[in-house]
């Protein structure tokens, strides 16, 4: 996801230590972790909803195709040429 190396993490931690101070780092880390979890959960929920909507749409299209297919088969079977093509001796 992110291409962050060891030295980039060290630089961020040093800056965090200088800006926030050693006594407030645990609070900042907990708060950051909480927000990251909330954001991940939100993204996961949105992803699940989108996938569910796509599945629903695919099912609806499949049903429409299945409903349309018997109609076209009935019109082909009821044509006069299809009845007489099977056996010319039967009426």
Helices and strands as residue ranges (DSSP letters): H 6-20, H 25-77, H 80-86
